[in-house]
Amino acid sequence: MLSYLCLPARPAALKLPVPQPRCVMHMTVDAGSITALRHLAMRVCGETMEFMRIAARARGDRAEVWLCVSQPSVALVTDAIMASLPGVKFGQFSRLVPTQISRARLH
């Protein structure tokens, strides 16, 4: 026996979530604190973390970290990092605005 799938002639418009503005946080961290920072960021931010980039400095005792999170999570993750890892030095925070390209990827 054959079964048929009935589809509407015109599919309803999909309501896509509006992308949240993101912020890239630049930090300098002791090399021994990288794992703790990564675990802390994942625990606090969860799915709102876009990426984390880590680059070792020339002497190897410290590392540069760029953490990209959604704008509403910035204060929460900053407070958690300051409370847990006192040796972190915060640099520039850059706000990223969602572009048409990022919206096109959702389709």
C-alpha positions in Angstrom: 0.0 0.0 0.0 1.3 3.5 -0.9 1.0 6.4 1.4 1.2 10.0 0.1 2.5 13.0 1.9 0.4 16.1 1.4 2.2 19.4 1.3 0.6 22.8 1.2 0.8 24.6 -2.1 2.6 27.6 -0.5 4.8 26.9 2.6 4.2 29.2 5.5 7.0 31.8 6.0 9.5 30.6 8.5 10.2 32.8 11.5 13.9 32.7 12.0 15.4 33.8 15.3 17.0 37.2 15.1 20.8 36.9 15.6 22.0 38.5 18.8 24.8 41.1 18.6 28.1 39.5 19.6 31.1 40.8 21.5 34.7 39.8 21.1 36.6 40.0 24.4 40.4 40.3 24.2 42.3 39.0 27.3 45.8 38.1 28.4 45.9 35.0 30.6 48.6 33.0 32.4 49.4 29.9 30.3 48.5 27.6 33.2 45.0 29.1 33.4 43.9 28.4 29.8 42.0 25.2 30.7 40.3 26.8 33.7 39.3 29.8 31.5 37.9 27.5 28.8 35.9 25.4 31.3 34.6 28.6 33.0 33.5 30.2 29.7 31.7 27.0 28.5 29.9 26.7 31.9 28.8 30.3 32.1 28.1 31.0 28.4 27.1 27.6 27.1 25.6 28.0 23.6 26.0 31.8 23.6 29.7 31.3 23.0 30.6 31.6 19.4 34.3 30.9 19.5 37.5 31.1 21.6 40.8 31.8 20.0 44.0 31.2 21.9 47.5 32.3 20.8 50.7 31.8 22.8 52.9 34.8 23.4 56.6 34.8 22.6 57.9 33.9 26.1 55.2 31.2 26.6 54.3 32.3 30.1 51.1 34.0 29.0 48.6 33.6 26.2 46.3 36.0 24.2 42.6 34.9 24.2 39.8 36.2 22.1 36.4 35.1 23.4 33.3 35.8 21.3 30.0 35.6 23.1 26.5 37.1 22.6 26.1 40.6 23.9 23.7 39.7 26.8 26.4 37.3 28.2 29.3 39.8 28.4 28.7 41.1 31.9 28.0 37.6 33.3 31.1 36.0 31.8 33.3 39.0 32.7 32.2 38.9 36.4 32.8 35.1 36.5 36.3 35.4 35.0 37.3 38.2 37.3 36.1 36.3 40.4 37.8 33.0 39.4 40.9 34.0 37.6 42.4 37.2 39.1 45.5 37.1 36.8 43.5 37.8 33.7 44.1 41.2 32.0 41.2 42.4 29.9 41.9 44.3 26.7 39.5 45.7 24.1 35.9 44.6 23.8 34.6 44.8 20.2 30.9 44.7 19.4 30.0 42.7 16.3 26.7 43.4 14.6 24.9 40.6 12.7 25.2 41.1 9.0 23.1 39.9 6.1 25.6 37.2 5.5 25.0 35.6 8.9 21.3 35.8 8.3 21.6 34.1 5.0 23.4 31.1 6.6 20.3 30.5 8.7 18.2 29.8 5.6 
